[in-house]
């Protein structure tokens, strides 16, 4: 199977900034040797001079009071120490600790520790560039380098494999710090011996909690097989990024050209939609295609959320700048207090950090266990998949990109991102979009020969995403006659083509976002940590000024009595320690208290409570209208038209133009789907049967419409084909076979949608135009949601002859009738597409009326909005409905403060223009508006 990776210069792909060549000598080893030498020599000198400053201070104090003339400090007695301490307390002075060494050995000892900890432990964790410099020589890509550059020559040798540069030749210190190369390696992967400095993609940077660490270091791997898009690649965020490296031969200079290619499945991007659909007939039906897909994508099918150990989380906390500053402050107190109590205080602080890290890991493991349970449940689901010899039952984790499979007959969780080739179903996408209403999905339809598949935009109605729940497969589509009885019995007639699996799928995106936003063990987010450091820096600057003033001549300390140098050091230490607040532990206690409240009261698991700091920085809360501020249900109040009486197609459009479904194959069973469709069906009084996609006139017994029994409409209808609500067109369509009250059968096109989108489809009629404009405006002013109903009789059209060559079905023979209806559905499924339906309906449909819907507000909406606004957070609303209807919901939701007379609305008029509109809140009339192109920046409504 040809599956060439796509080249990308977009922000969704990582960028390799430089190739890193291993150094011939180890800089970390040199730093270790220097640190060890300084440490050992200064430690010996500290031991030799231990107590010297104390003895000198005792002799000096006694001599200043005329009690001793001793010149040899070794002869100091306990009585001398007693009197020296007494005199020091009387003068409010301090003696050095008893075992304190002299200053130069002490500074050497501290310098050796700082050199090792700062350069080898903290530096690599804080700065990726420092990590790279310690172990590698850096060669920037796409920049000219001298041809005699030794690093460029080494890169050529590594890539050609002249020397055996295995991973043992690289400093294992750096490997343990930032290299993770063994996760998805197989026998076809070998190390080149090189590493690369990678700048993460914009999407990864947005998902990451630590926004400053935008770079990482990864191994450059070589693939031995020749069927890969490029000979080299890197493993990044459980994904593969291919690298095409070329070094042009030039006598004077050489430019290392490196181009990144997305290693994910991309056949549906590079091929036209017609070619993608053609794959549905074969899938991975050859051994070559199957082996290729297994080599490329099988290692990435398992999705895991990495959980660090308690020790790793503990080290992560201690390496935080906040924790480092705090520990430095604690260690400085050892100069003032007795050594043992001061060290016990430091150890107590470390113990608290360890316990907080342990709590963080426990919370992260709870979340990981829940995810693992969900994954295990998905593993138990089996799908009939087309493989080289026949249809085989495969677990969801075994499905590969390019596989063709059938959905199970019962509800299931989608294991992969896929496109529907045949049939249709309802999908609950709350895990992806947050929308609680199930979405109707239909088979993909090519509109143009060169059209490409876009599951995020144009073809979202045909896409199924990993992690979403498939509620029910449509029953009107039959199985292929060549399928075995077992496949038909255990599957629904919904045929799909797998596009993206594992870490490349939508669920993989969620898992990556979860793992990157929950760095277990961290104290706070990077932004919060940065703000804390700024606060500490400001406090420290004042502390330094205060310490400096103590040594100035005009200081009152110098005017009356002499102060010992050690006392001044202690005073400076106190000031500096006081300027470093105990933020890490204070923040941790607040975090975990909030985390417990969320867990116990809201059943929300926060794997890293430090992320709650991000919530404290929110200043605007944006709400979706439908299903969030409003309830999930809608109520249809009336249908209005200019005819003076109800249109005969009114109830037929309401009962037939929908994509509802039912778990029970019986008439009148509970249906689920779009709340607007449910309200329409309920208002019509017709009973829907999901088994054959039909609806029967129920009259007044089940109708909430008082005029339903007196209206002339029909007895029964059958949906030949339905087109679910399309957000881009803001309409839903259906082709109906209707048995009218006179028992005659007719074929109708019906549409239900936004007034501005349906209007171009309507033919002119007396009084319709003025009524349309007038009622649209009037109804919007009172906040009702308007839906236009339209219908067209196509009984004698070419479409009717195509679907029913022998004429429309009739009830003379029920068996033949149902057979003709099923045959018509099959033909419509294959030949009737949305674009054809719309193009042949322009200026030809009859206006049936306006359906008026009233959307109720959730009981808690006004209370929640008020609480958010009282906290100082602004609120706004996003909706696809008209501005007047949106204003009505905003008014009921308590968006506007008392006395608010005007509101600004931002509306998209077309693809290239958006408009700021000032609306009078009381009447809904427009006071002022200003339009500007999307490319315009910095322009506001004056």
Residue pairs with C-beta under 8 A, 6 or more apart in sequence:
1 267
1 284
1 286
1 288
1 289
1 292
1 293
1 402
2 267
3 265
3 266
3 267
3 292
3 293
3 296
3 401
3 402
4 229
4 266
4 270
5 229
5 230
5 242
5 261
5 262
5 263
5 264
5 266
6 261
6 262
6 266
6 269
6 270
7 259
7 260
7 261
7 262
8 260
8 261
8 262
11 201
11 202
11 203
12 201
12 202
12 203
12 262
13 201
13 241
13 260
13 262
14 198
14 199
14 200
14 201
14 204
14 234
14 236
14 241
14 260
15 198
15 199
15 201
15 260
16 141
16 196
16 197
16 198
16 199
16 234
16 243
16 258
16 260
17 140
17 141
17 197
17 198
17 199
17 215
18 132
18 138
18 139
18 140
18 141
18 196
18 197
19 138
19 139
19 141
19 155
19 194
19 195
19 196
19 197
19 220
19 245
19 256
19 258
20 132
20 135
20 136
20 137
20 138
20 139
20 194
20 195
20 196
20 197
20 217
21 136
21 137
21 138
21 139
21 151
21 154
21 155
21 158
21 194
22 135
22 136
22 137
22 165
22 169
22 170
22 171
22 193
22 194
22 195
23 135
23 136
23 137
26 135
26 171
27 133
27 134
27 135
28 120
28 134
28 135
28 171
28 173
28 174
29 171
31 115
31 116
31 119
31 120
32 116
32 120
34 115
35 112
35 113
35 115
35 116
35 120
36 112
38 108
38 109
38 111
38 112
38 115
39 109
39 112
39 113
39 116
41 108
42 105
42 106
42 107
42 108
42 109
42 111
42 112
43 109
45 101
45 102
45 104
45 105
45 108
46 101
46 105
46 106
46 109
47 101
48 101
48 105
49 101
49 102
49 105
50 99
50 100
50 101
51 98
51 99
51 100
51 101
52 73
52 101
52 102
53 96
53 100
53 101
53 102
53 103
53 566
54 95
54 96
54 97
54 98
54 99
54 100
55 73
55 74
55 76
56 73
57 84
57 95
57 96
57 564
57 566
58 73
58 76
58 80
58 81
58 84
58 95
59 68
59 70
59 73
59 76
59 80
60 564
61 84
61 87
61 88
61 93
61 95
62 68
62 70
62 80
62 83
62 84
62 87
63 69
64 87
65 83
65 87
67 83
68 80
70 76
70 80
84 95
85 95
87 93
88 94
88 95
91 561
93 563
93 564
93 567
94 336
94 564
94 566
94 567
94 570
95 566
96 566
97 334
97 335
97 338
97 339
99 339
100 106
100 335
101 109
120 134
120 173
121 319
122 319
122 324
123 130
123 131
123 134
124 130
124 131
124 134
124 174
124 177
124 178
125 177
125 319
126 319
126 321
128 178
128 197
128 213
128 215
128 216
128 217
129 215
131 174
131 177
131 178
131 217
132 138
132 195
132 197
132 217
134 174
135 170
135 171
135 173
135 174
136 195
137 151
137 154
138 197
139 145
139 149
139 151
139 152
139 155
139 256
141 256
141 257
141 258
142 255
142 256
142 257
142 258
143 255
143 256
144 253
144 254
144 255
145 151
145 152
145 253
145 254
145 255
145 256
146 152
146 252
146 253
146 254
147 250
147 251
147 252
147 253
147 254
149 254
152 247
152 254
152 256
155 194
155 247
155 256
156 247
157 163
158 165
158 192
158 193
158 194
159 192
159 194
159 232
159 245
159 247
161 192
161 222
163 193
165 191
165 192
165 193
165 194
166 191
166 193
167 175
167 181
167 191
167 193
167 219
169 193
170 193
178 216
178 217
179 195
179 217
179 218
179 219
180 235
181 191
181 218
181 219
181 221
181 235
183 235
183 238
184 235
184 238
184 240
184 299
184 300
185 221
186 295
186 299
188 223
188 224
188 225
188 295
189 221
189 222
189 223
189 224
190 221
190 222
190 224
191 219
191 220
191 221
191 222
192 219
192 220
192 221
192 222
192 232
194 219
194 220
195 217
195 218
195 219
195 220
196 217
196 218
196 220
196 234
196 243
197 215
197 216
197 217
198 215
198 216
198 217
198 218
198 234
198 236
198 241
199 214
199 215
200 208
200 214
200 215
200 216
200 236
200 237
204 237
204 512
204 516
205 211
205 214
207 512
207 513
207 516
207 517
208 516
208 517
209 516
209 517
209 518
209 519
209 522
209 525
209 526
209 608
209 611
209 614
210 519
210 522
210 525
210 526
211 526
211 527
212 526
212 530
213 526
216 236
218 234
218 235
218 236
219 234
219 235
220 232
220 233
220 234
220 243
221 232
221 233
221 234
221 235
222 231
222 232
223 231
223 232
223 233
225 295
227 292
227 295
228 242
228 296
229 242
229 244
229 261
229 263
230 242
230 243
230 244
230 261
231 244
231 245
232 242
232 243
232 244
232 245
233 240
233 241
233 242
233 243
233 263
234 240
234 241
234 243
237 503
237 512
237 516
238 300
238 303
238 304
238 503
238 508
238 512
239 263
239 264
239 300
239 503
239 504
240 263
240 264
240 300
241 260
241 261
241 262
241 263
242 260
242 261
242 262
242 263
243 258
243 259
243 260
243 261
244 258
244 259
244 261
245 256
245 257
245 258
246 256
246 257
247 254
247 255
247 256
247 257
248 254
248 255
248 257
263 296
264 500
264 504
265 296
265 297
265 401
265 402
265 499
265 500
265 501
265 504
267 276
267 279
267 401
267 402
268 276
268 419
268 452
268 453
268 499
269 452
269 453
271 452
272 446
272 449
272 450
272 451
272 452
273 444
273 446
273 451
273 452
273 453
273 459
274 446
274 449
274 451
276 419
276 444
276 453
276 497
277 421
277 444
277 446
277 497
279 402
279 404
279 497
280 404
280 421
280 422
280 495
280 497
282 386
282 404
283 385
283 386
283 387
283 402
283 403
283 404
283 405
283 497
284 290
284 293
284 386
284 387
284 388
284 400
284 402
284 403
284 404
285 386
285 387
285 388
286 388
287 388
289 402
290 387
290 388
290 400
293 400
293 401
293 402
293 403
294 400
297 400
297 401
297 501
297 502
297 504
298 400
300 501
300 502
300 503
300 504
301 397
301 398
301 399
301 400
301 501
301 502
302 397
302 502
303 375
303 502
303 503
303 507
303 508
303 511
304 511
305 364
305 367
305 368
305 371
305 511
305 514
305 515
306 515
307 361
307 364
307 365
307 368
307 520
308 316
308 361
308 520
308 521
309 361
310 354
310 357
310 358
310 361
312 521
313 357
313 358
313 360
313 361
313 520
313 521
314 353
314 354
314 357
314 358
314 521
315 521
316 357
316 519
316 521
316 522
317 323
317 353
317 356
317 357
317 521
317 522
317 523
317 584
318 324
318 327
318 350
318 353
320 522
320 523
320 524
320 529
320 584
321 529
321 533
322 523
322 524
322 529
322 532
322 533
322 536
322 583
322 584
323 353
323 523
323 584
325 533
325 536
325 580
326 349
326 580
326 582
326 583
326 584
326 585
327 346
327 349
327 350
328 580
329 576
329 577
329 580
330 342
330 345
330 346
330 349
330 577
331 346
332 573
332 576
332 577
333 342
333 345
333 573
333 577
334 342
334 343
334 346
335 569
335 570
335 573
336 342
336 570
336 573
336 574
349 585
352 585
352 588
353 584
353 585
356 585
356 588
356 592
357 521
359 592
360 520
360 521
360 607
360 608
360 609
361 520
361 521
363 520
363 595
363 605
363 606
363 607
363 608
363 609
364 518
364 520
364 607
364 608
366 605
366 607
367 514
367 518
367 605
367 607
370 605
371 511
374 413
377 413
378 396
378 397
378 413
378 415
379 395
379 396
379 397
380 395
381 395
381 396
381 408
381 412
381 413
381 415
382 393
382 394
382 395
382 408
383 393
383 394
383 395
383 396
383 399
383 405
383 406
383 407
383 408
383 415
384 391
384 392
384 393
384 394
384 405
384 406
384 487
384 490
384 491
385 391
385 392
385 393
385 394
385 398
385 399
385 403
385 404
385 405
386 403
386 404
386 405
387 394
391 483
391 484
391 487
394 403
394 405
395 415
396 413
396 414
396 415
396 416
397 415
397 502
399 405
399 415
399 416
399 498
399 501
400 498
400 501
401 416
401 498
401 499
401 500
401 501
401 504
402 497
402 498
403 497
403 498
404 421
404 495
404 496
404 497
404 498
405 418
405 495
405 496
405 498
406 487
406 491
406 492
406 493
406 494
406 495
406 496
407 425
407 470
407 473
407 491
407 492
407 494
407 496
408 470
408 490
408 491
408 492
409 473
409 489
409 490
409 491
409 492
411 469
411 470
411 471
411 472
412 469
412 470
413 467
413 468
413 469
413 470
414 427
414 464
414 465
414 466
414 467
414 468
414 469
414 470
415 466
415 501
416 466
416 498
416 499
416 500
416 501
416 502
416 505
417 455
417 463
417 464
417 465
417 466
417 498
417 499
417 500
417 501
417 504
417 505
417 506
418 463
418 464
418 496
418 497
418 498
418 499
419 444
419 453
419 455
419 459
419 462
419 463
419 464
419 496
419 497
419 499
420 441
420 442
420 443
420 444
420 462
420 463
420 464
420 494
420 495
420 496
421 443
421 444
421 495
421 496
421 497
422 443
422 477
422 493
422 494
422 495
422 829
423 443
423 473
423 474
423 477
423 492
423 493
423 494
423 495
424 440
424 441
424 442
424 443
424 473
424 474
424 477
424 494
424 659
425 440
425 441
425 464
425 470
425 471
425 472
425 473
425 474
425 492
425 494
426 438
426 439
426 440
426 441
426 470
426 471
426 472
426 659
426 661
426 672
426 673
427 438
427 439
427 441
427 464
427 465
427 468
427 469
427 470
427 471
428 438
428 439
428 468
428 469
428 470
428 471
429 435
429 438
429 439
429 465
429 468
430 436
431 467
431 468
431 469
431 510
432 465
432 467
432 468
432 506
432 510
434 624
434 628
435 627
436 627
436 632
437 627
437 632
437 673
437 674
437 675
438 471
438 672
438 673
439 461
439 724
440 461
440 659
440 661
440 673
440 674
440 722
440 724
440 725
441 461
441 462
441 463
441 464
441 724
442 461
442 462
442 659
442 722
442 723
442 724
443 462
443 829
444 453
444 459
444 462
445 462
445 833
445 834
445 835
446 833
447 833
447 834
447 835
453 459
453 499
455 462
455 463
455 465
455 499
456 463
457 728
458 728
460 727
461 724
461 726
464 470
464 496
465 505
465 506
465 507
466 500
466 501
466 505
466 506
466 507
466 508
467 505
467 506
467 507
467 510
468 506
470 494
471 661
471 663
471 672
472 492
472 661
472 662
472 663
473 492
473 493
473 494
474 492
474 493
474 494
474 661
475 492
475 493
475 665
475 690
475 691
475 692
475 693
476 692
476 693
476 719
476 822
476 825
476 829
477 493
477 494
477 825
477 826
477 829
478 493
478 822
478 826
479 487
479 488
479 491
479 493
500 506
500 508
502 508
503 511
503 512
514 607
517 608
517 611
518 607
518 608
518 611
519 608
520 607
520 608
521 608
522 608
522 610
523 529
523 584
523 587
523 588
523 610
524 532
524 587
524 610
524 613
525 610
525 611
525 613
525 614
527 613
527 614
527 617
528 610
528 613
528 614
528 617
532 583
536 579
536 580
536 581
536 583
539 579
539 580
539 581
540 576
540 579
540 580
542 579
543 575
543 576
543 578
543 579
546 575
547 571
547 572
547 575
547 576
549 555
550 557
550 568
550 571
550 572
551 568
557 563
557 568
587 610
587 613
588 609
588 610
591 609
591 610
591 612
591 613
592 609
594 606
594 609
594 612
595 606
595 609
595 612
598 604
598 605
598 606
599 605
599 606
606 612
618 873
619 872
619 873
619 874
620 873
620 874
620 875
620 876
621 868
621 873
621 874
621 875
621 876
622 875
622 876
622 877
622 878
623 629
623 875
623 876
623 877
623 878
624 877
624 878
624 879
625 877
625 878
625 879
625 881
625 886
625 889
626 855
626 879
626 881
629 857
629 858
629 861
629 865
629 877
629 889
629 893
630 855
630 856
630 857
630 858
630 861
630 889
631 855
631 856
631 857
631 858
632 675
633 675
633 678
633 679
633 856
634 675
634 676
634 678
634 679
634 785
634 853
634 854
634 855
634 856
635 679
635 853
635 854
635 855
635 856
636 654
636 679
636 680
636 682
636 683
636 851
636 852
636 853
636 854
637 784
637 852
637 853
637 854
638 852
639 646
639 650
639 654
639 683
639 789
639 848
639 849
639 850
639 851
639 852
640 775
640 849
640 850
640 852
641 647
641 650
641 771
641 847
641 848
641 849
641 850
642 767
642 768
642 771
646 707
646 711
646 849
647 789
647 846
647 848
647 849
648 711
648 712
648 713
649 713
649 748
649 750
649 789
649 791
649 846
649 848
650 684
650 711
650 713
650 789
650 848
650 849
651 684
651 685
651 686
651 697
651 705
651 708
651 711
651 713
651 714
652 713
652 714
652 717
652 736
652 738
652 748
652 750
652 791
653 750
653 751
653 752
653 789
653 790
653 791
653 848
654 680
654 681
654 683
654 684
654 686
654 752
654 789
654 851
655 680
655 681
655 684
655 686
655 688
655 695
655 717
656 695
656 717
656 719
656 734
656 736
656 738
656 748
656 750
657 677
657 680
657 722
657 732
657 733
657 734
657 736
657 750
657 751
657 752
657 789
658 673
658 674
658 677
658 680
658 681
658 722
658 732
658 734
658 752
659 673
659 674
659 677
659 722
659 724
659 725
659 732
660 671
660 672
660 673
660 674
660 677
660 678
660 681
660 688
660 690
661 671
661 672
661 673
661 690
662 669
662 670
662 671
662 672
662 688
662 689
662 690
663 669
663 670
663 672
664 670
664 690
665 689
665 690
665 691
666 689
666 691
667 687
667 688
667 689
667 696
668 687
668 688
668 689
668 698
668 702
669 688
669 689
669 690
671 678
671 681
671 688
671 690
672 678
674 725
676 787
676 853
677 732
679 853
680 752
680 787
680 851
681 688
681 695
682 704
683 703
683 704
683 705
683 851
684 703
684 705
684 708
685 697
685 698
685 699
685 700
685 701
685 702
685 703
685 704
685 705
685 708
686 695
686 696
686 697
686 698
686 717
687 695
687 696
687 698
687 702
688 694
688 695
689 695
689 696
692 718
692 818
692 821
693 718
693 719
693 722
693 825
694 716
694 717
694 718
694 719
695 716
695 717
696 715
696 716
697 713
697 714
697 715
697 716
698 708
699 708
699 709
700 706
700 708
700 709
703 709
712 741
713 740
713 741
714 738
714 739
714 740
714 741
715 739
715 740
715 741
715 743
716 738
716 739
717 736
717 737
717 738
717 739
718 736
718 737
718 821
719 734
719 735
719 736
720 735
720 736
720 737
720 747
720 803
720 821
720 824
720 825
720 828
721 734
721 735
721 825
721 828
721 829
721 832
722 732
722 733
722 734
722 735
723 732
723 733
723 734
723 834
723 837
724 732
725 731
725 732
725 753
726 732
726 834
727 880
729 753
729 757
729 834
729 838
730 753
730 754
730 757
730 880
731 751
731 752
731 753
731 754
731 757
731 758
732 751
732 752
732 753
733 749
733 750
733 751
733 834
733 837
733 838
734 749
734 750
734 751
735 747
735 748
735 749
735 750
735 794
735 799
735 828
735 832
735 837
736 747
736 748
736 749
736 750
737 745
737 746
737 747
737 748
737 808
737 809
737 821
737 824
738 745
738 746
738 747
738 748
739 745
739 811
740 746
743 811
745 808
745 809
745 810
746 793
746 795
746 808
747 793
747 794
747 795
747 797
747 799
747 800
747 803
747 804
747 808
748 791
748 792
748 793
748 794
749 791
749 792
749 794
749 837
749 841
749 845
750 789
750 790
750 791
750 792
751 758
751 761
751 788
751 789
751 790
751 791
751 841
751 845
752 787
752 788
752 789
752 790
752 851
753 787
753 788
754 787
754 788
755 772
755 776
755 786
755 787
755 788
755 850
758 788
758 790
758 845
759 772
759 788
760 842
760 843
761 790
761 838
761 841
761 842
761 843
761 844
761 845
762 768
762 790
762 843
762 845
762 846
762 847
763 843
763 844
763 845
763 846
765 846
765 847
768 847
772 847
775 786
775 850
776 786
776 850
779 786
779 850
779 852
780 786
780 882
780 883
780 884
780 885
780 924
781 884
781 923
781 924
782 888
783 884
783 885
783 887
783 888
783 889
783 891
784 852
784 853
784 854
784 885
785 852
785 853
785 854
785 855
785 881
785 882
785 885
786 850
786 851
786 852
786 853
786 882
787 850
787 851
787 853
788 847
788 850
788 851
789 847
789 848
789 849
789 850
789 851
790 845
790 846
790 847
790 848
791 845
791 846
791 848
792 841
792 844
792 845
792 846
794 800
795 808
799 832
799 840
800 808
802 827
802 831
803 824
803 827
803 828
803 832
804 820
804 824
806 820
809 816
809 817
809 820
809 821
809 824
810 817
811 817
855 889
857 889
857 892
857 893
861 892
861 893
861 894
862 892
862 893
862 894
865 875
865 893
865 894
865 895
866 894
868 875
869 875
869 894
869 897
875 895
877 886
877 889
877 890
877 893
877 895
879 886
879 889
883 905
883 907
883 917
883 919
884 919
884 924
886 905
887 903
887 905
887 919
887 921
887 924
890 896
890 903
891 921
896 903
896 921
900 921
901 920
901 921
901 922
902 918
902 919
902 920
902 921
902 927
903 918
903 919
903 921
904 916
904 917
904 918
904 919
904 941
905 916
905 917
905 919
906 914
906 915
906 916
906 917
907 914
907 915
907 917
908 914
908 915
909 915
909 931
912 933
912 934
913 931
913 932
913 933
913 934
914 931
914 932
914 934
915 929
915 930
915 931
915 932
916 929
916 930
916 931
916 932
916 940
916 941
917 926
917 928
917 929
918 926
918 927
918 928
918 929
918 941
919 925
919 926
919 927
920 926
920 927
928 941
930 941
930 942
932 939
